Amino acid sequence: MTATGFFIPSDLEAVAAALARPRAAGQADPLLQALDGIAQREMGHRLFTALRYDMAAGLAHRLYSSTPAVYPASGSKQIGNAPALREMVATGQPRLAANADAVRRDFLDADAIFALGCASVLNIPVYGQGRLLGQINLLHDADHYQPGHIEFGKYLAALAAPAFMIDAG
């Protein structure tokens, strides 16, 4: 992370501007797009995605992807079939898969993750109005993410919550 700490004033300005813009059909969510840029600057990533949970259907719907050609925003996953998703839903706690062995163990799409040159995954839960809404996922080179990144990830997820609550019921 940079020496400036977590957020700088322009980050909050970008978040405020994104919240003021409507989400256009077929376009990336402006708030998640702004947070993607902040995460890139502060922590770095090769892939940033956001998944919103539909507990009734047992699905996690992808709301946003920084690499839509590989992970389109229209994709979804069965929560019960994905070890990392099951753990996130069960515990509601951040999780770190720091290396290729952990990624291979926890992610059914490990080959697609490795094809992006990634072997470190940080999943951060997103909460809103007292309930678990989904998660933000950051992927990078092996051993890039460390436990110290979790704190910033929690702040990022808190700012992301409004994007998860739109059309969520």
C-alpha positions in Angstrom: 0.0 0.0 0.0 1.1 3.5 -0.5 2.6 5.6 2.3 -0.4 7.9 2.3 -2.4 5.4 4.3 -5.8 4.3 3.1 -7.9 6.9 1.4 -7.0 10.3 0.0 -9.5 13.2 -0.5 -9.8 12.5 -4.2 -10.9 9.0 -3.4 -13.9 10.2 -1.5 -14.6 12.8 -4.2 -14.6 9.9 -6.8 -17.0 7.8 -4.6 -19.3 10.8 -4.1 -19.4 11.5 -7.8 -20.0 7.8 -8.6 -22.9 7.7 -6.2 -24.4 10.8 -7.9 -24.4 9.1 -11.3 -27.1 6.7 -12.4 -26.2 3.2 -13.4 -26.7 3.0 -17.2 -28.1 -0.3 -18.6 -25.3 -2.4 -19.9 -22.6 -0.3 -18.3 -20.3 -0.9 -15.3 -21.6 0.3 -12.0 -19.9 3.7 -11.5 -19.3 3.2 -7.8 -17.7 -0.2 -8.3 -15.6 1.2 -11.2 -14.4 4.0 -8.9 -13.5 1.6 -6.1 -11.7 -0.6 -8.7 -9.4 2.3 -9.4 -8.8 3.1 -5.7 -8.0 -0.6 -5.0 -5.6 -0.7 -8.0 -3.7 2.3 -6.7 -3.6 1.2 -3.0 -3.2 -2.5 -3.2 -2.8 -3.4 -6.9 -4.8 -6.2 -8.6 -5.0 -8.0 -11.9 -8.7 -8.6 -11.4 -11.3 -6.9 -9.3 -14.8 -8.5 -9.2 -17.9 -8.0 -7.1 -20.4 -10.7 -6.4 -23.9 -10.1 -4.9 -25.6 -13.0 -3.1 -29.1 -14.3 -3.9 -29.4 -16.6 -0.9 -32.9 -17.8 -1.9 -31.6 -19.1 -5.2 -28.2 -20.2 -3.8 -26.4 -18.0 -6.3 -23.7 -15.3 -6.4 -24.2 -12.9 -9.3 -21.3 -11.0 -10.6 -22.1 -7.3 -10.5 -18.7 -6.0 -11.7 -15.5 -7.2 -13.3 -12.4 -5.3 -14.2 -11.8 -8.0 -16.9 -15.2 -8.7 -18.4 -13.8 -10.7 -21.3 -12.7 -13.4 -18.9 -15.2 -12.8 -16.0 -18.3 -11.1 -17.5 -20.5 -9.0 -15.2 -23.4 -11.2 -16.2 -21.9 -14.4 -14.8 -23.1 -16.2 -11.7 -22.0 -19.1 -9.5 -23.7 -21.7 -7.4 -22.7 -20.9 -3.8 -22.9 -24.6 -2.8 -20.5 -25.7 -5.5 -17.7 -23.2 -4.7 -15.7 -23.9 -1.6 -14.6 -20.2 -1.2 -18.1 -18.9 -1.6 -19.5 -21.5 0.9 -16.9 -20.4 3.4 -17.7 -16.7 2.9 -21.4 -17.2 3.3 -20.9 -19.4 6.3 -18.5 -17.2 8.2 -18.9 -13.7 6.8 -15.2 -13.2 7.3 -12.5 -12.0 4.9 -10.5 -14.8 3.4 -7.0 -14.9 1.9 -5.7 -17.6 -0.5 -2.1 -16.3 -0.8 -0.6 -18.8 -3.2 -1.3 -21.3 -6.0 -1.9 -24.3 -3.7 -4.6 -22.4 -1.7 -6.2 -21.1 -4.9 -6.3 -24.6 -6.4 -7.9 -26.0 -3.2 -10.5 -23.3 -2.9 -11.5 -22.2 -6.4 -13.2 -24.4 -9.0 -12.1 -21.8 -11.7 -8.4 -22.0 -10.6 -7.2 -22.7 -14.1 -8.9 -19.5 -15.3 -7.4 -17.6 -12.4 -3.9 -18.9 -13.2 -4.4 -18.1 -16.9 -4.7 -14.4 -15.8 -1.3 -14.7 -14.1 -2.9 -14.7 -10.7 -2.2 -16.9 -7.7 -3.2 -14.8 -4.8 -6.9 -14.0 -3.9 -8.4 -11.7 -1.3 -12.2 -12.0 -0.7 -13.8 -9.3 1.4 -17.5 -9.6 2.6 -19.8 -6.7 1.8 -22.4 -5.9 4.5 -25.4 -3.5 4.3 -28.3 -2.9 6.7 -27.0 -5.7 9.0 -26.8 -8.4 6.4 -24.2 -10.1 4.2 -24.9 -8.9 0.7 -21.9 -10.3 -1.2 -18.2 -9.9 -1.6 -15.4 -8.1 -3.4 -12.6 -10.2 -4.9 -9.1 -9.0 -5.6 -6.7 -11.2 -7.5 -2.9 -10.7 -8.2 0.4 -12.5 -8.4 1.3 -15.3 -5.9 1.9 -14.0 -2.4 0.9 -10.4 -3.3 -1.9 -10.2 -0.8 -1.1 -10.5 2.8 -3.1 -10.2 6.0 -2.3 -6.5 6.2 -4.4 -5.9 3.1 -7.6 -7.1 4.8 -8.1 -3.9 6.8 -8.1 -1.7 3.6 -10.3 -4.3 1.9 -12.9 -3.9 4.7 -13.1 -0.1 4.1 -13.4 -0.7 0.4 -16.2 -3.2 0.9 -18.1 -0.8 3.2 -18.0 1.9 0.5 -19.2 -0.6 -2.1 -22.4 -1.6 -0.1 -24.7 0.8 -2.0 -24.0 -0.9 -5.3 -25.0 -4.2 -3.8 -28.3 -2.9 -2.4 -29.7 -1.5 -5.6 -32.3 -4.0 -6.9 -31.4 -6.3 -4.0 -34.8 -6.0 -2.3 
